[in-house]
């Protein structure tokens, strides 16, 4: 597959080098749980607390995100790598007891670094993608630990520097 623009290869390589935290987005639509692994979650504002994420509108979860009022974001720790893989690579994302229905009937994953439930404020579609803005209404912080990162096509963890910045 060739690049469609002269800089597409450079663009892809640059973002492979950009380490990102790993999260899972969950949503309940028509009584069915949906979810996917995301590395595009970002804080938007603290007052009021809002976050954003990006997703492809061709995703199997897009119809749920496009029509739901609330969703959840789950920040993952190093111990959640198998969960990240499950939501990124399999269709059986909710088989088992690793989740429960939470506030606003949003699926909440157990034993994660933390989760937030929010009301969807905006969906901005652009070509085959969407930016989703969510205002937080509930949440909980889990055990402190090392965050799960995604970098250069694989999972990793931050390494402490031997000096203060």
C-alpha positions as CSV (number, residue, x, y, z in Angstrom):
1,X,0.0,0.0,0.0
2,X,1.5,3.3,-1.0
3,X,1.2,6.6,0.7
4,X,-1.5,8.9,-0.6
5,X,0.4,12.1,0.1
6,X,4.2,12.8,0.0
7,X,4.3,13.1,3.8
8,X,2.0,10.3,4.9
9,X,4.9,8.0,5.6
10,X,6.6,10.7,7.6
11,X,3.4,11.4,9.5
12,X,2.8,7.8,10.4
13,X,6.4,7.3,11.5
14,X,6.4,10.5,13.7
15,X,3.2,9.4,15.5
16,X,4.6,5.9,16.0
17,X,7.4,7.6,17.9
18,X,5.0,9.6,20.1
19,X,4.3,7.7,23.2
20,X,0.6,7.7,24.4
21,X,-1.3,6.5,27.3
22,X,-3.7,3.6,26.7
23,X,-7.4,3.8,27.6
24,X,-10.5,1.9,26.9
25,X,-13.8,3.7,25.9
26,X,-17.0,1.9,26.8
27,X,-20.6,2.7,25.9
28,X,-24.0,1.1,26.3
29,X,-26.3,1.3,23.3
30,X,-29.7,-0.3,23.1
31,X,-28.8,-2.5,26.1
32,X,-25.6,-3.8,24.5
33,X,-22.0,-3.0,25.7
34,X,-19.5,-1.6,23.2
35,X,-15.9,-0.7,23.7
36,X,-12.5,-0.2,22.1
37,X,-8.9,0.6,23.0
38,X,-7.9,4.2,22.4
39,X,-4.6,6.2,22.6
40,X,-6.1,9.5,21.6
41,X,-7.7,10.5,25.0
42,X,-6.8,14.0,26.2
43,X,-7.9,16.3,28.9
44,X,-9.8,19.3,27.5
45,X,-10.6,21.4,30.6
46,X,-10.6,21.1,34.4
47,X,-13.6,23.5,34.9
48,X,-15.8,21.9,33.9
49,X,-14.0,18.6,33.7
50,X,-14.0,17.5,30.1
51,X,-11.9,15.2,27.9
52,X,-11.8,14.3,24.2
53,X,-10.9,11.3,22.1
54,X,-10.8,10.6,18.4
55,X,-12.1,7.6,16.6
56,X,-12.8,6.3,13.1
57,X,-16.4,6.5,12.1
58,X,-15.9,3.1,10.4
59,X,-15.3,1.5,13.8
60,X,-17.8,-1.1,14.9
61,X,-18.3,1.1,18.0
62,X,-19.1,4.3,16.2
63,X,-22.9,3.7,15.9
64,X,-23.0,3.3,19.7
65,X,-20.9,6.4,20.3
66,X,-22.9,8.4,17.7
67,X,-26.2,7.6,19.5
68,X,-25.5,7.3,23.2
69,X,-25.7,10.1,25.7
70,X,-23.0,8.8,28.2
71,X,-19.8,6.8,27.9
72,X,-16.9,5.8,30.0
73,X,-13.1,6.2,29.7
74,X,-10.9,3.8,31.6
75,X,-7.2,4.6,32.1
76,X,-5.0,1.5,32.1
77,X,-2.0,0.5,34.1
78,X,0.8,-1.8,33.1
79,X,-1.1,-4.8,34.6
80,X,-4.0,-4.1,32.1
81,X,-2.1,-5.0,28.9
82,X,-4.2,-8.1,28.3
83,X,-7.4,-6.0,28.7
84,X,-6.1,-3.4,26.2
85,X,-5.3,-6.3,23.7
86,X,-8.8,-7.8,24.2
87,X,-10.5,-4.5,23.4
88,X,-8.2,-3.8,20.4
89,X,-8.0,-7.2,18.8
90,X,-11.0,-9.4,19.7
91,X,-14.8,-9.2,19.2
92,X,-15.4,-10.8,22.6
93,X,-14.7,-7.7,24.7
94,X,-17.4,-8.2,27.4
95,X,-17.5,-11.9,27.9
96,X,-16.6,-12.5,31.6
97,X,-16.7,-10.8,34.9
98,X,-14.1,-8.0,34.3
99,X,-16.9,-5.4,34.0
100,X,-20.2,-4.3,35.4
101,X,-22.9,-1.7,34.6
102,X,-22.0,1.5,36.2
103,X,-23.6,5.0,36.4
104,X,-25.9,5.8,33.5
105,X,-25.7,2.1,32.6
106,X,-22.2,2.6,31.1
107,X,-20.0,-0.5,31.3
108,X,-17.3,0.0,33.9
109,X,-14.2,-2.1,33.8
110,X,-12.8,-3.5,37.0
111,X,-9.2,-3.3,38.3
112,X,-8.1,-0.4,36.1
113,X,-6.1,2.7,37.1
114,X,-9.3,4.8,37.1
115,X,-12.5,5.5,35.2
116,X,-14.7,8.4,34.3
117,X,-18.3,8.5,33.1
118,X,-19.3,11.5,31.1
119,X,-22.1,13.0,29.1
120,X,-21.3,13.4,25.4
121,X,-21.3,17.1,24.7
122,X,-20.2,17.1,21.0
123,X,-19.3,14.9,18.1
124,X,-17.3,16.6,15.4
125,X,-17.2,14.5,12.2
126,X,-14.4,15.1,9.8
127,X,-14.1,12.9,6.8
128,X,-14.0,9.3,8.2
129,X,-13.1,10.4,11.7
130,X,-14.7,12.0,14.7
131,X,-13.6,14.0,17.7
132,X,-15.8,13.4,20.7
133,X,-16.1,15.9,23.6
134,X,-17.3,14.5,27.0
135,X,-18.1,16.3,30.2
136,X,-17.3,14.2,33.3
137,X,-20.2,13.4,35.7
138,X,-18.8,10.6,37.8
139,X,-15.5,8.6,38.3
140,X,-13.2,6.8,40.5
141,X,-9.4,6.4,40.9
142,X,-7.9,2.9,41.2
143,X,-4.7,1.7,42.7
144,X,-1.6,3.8,41.9
145,X,0.9,2.1,39.6
146,X,2.8,2.4,36.4
147,X,0.7,3.6,33.4
148,X,0.4,1.5,30.2
149,X,1.9,3.3,27.2
150,X,1.8,2.6,23.5
151,X,4.9,3.5,21.5
152,X,6.3,2.3,18.2
153,X,3.7,-0.4,17.8
154,X,4.0,-2.0,21.2
155,X,3.1,-1.5,24.8
156,X,5.6,-0.1,27.3
157,X,6.0,1.8,30.6
158,X,7.7,5.0,31.6
159,X,11.2,4.7,32.9
160,X,12.2,7.1,35.7
161,X,15.0,9.5,34.8
162,X,18.0,9.6,37.1
163,X,17.6,13.4,37.5
164,X,14.8,15.9,38.3
165,X,13.4,18.1,35.5
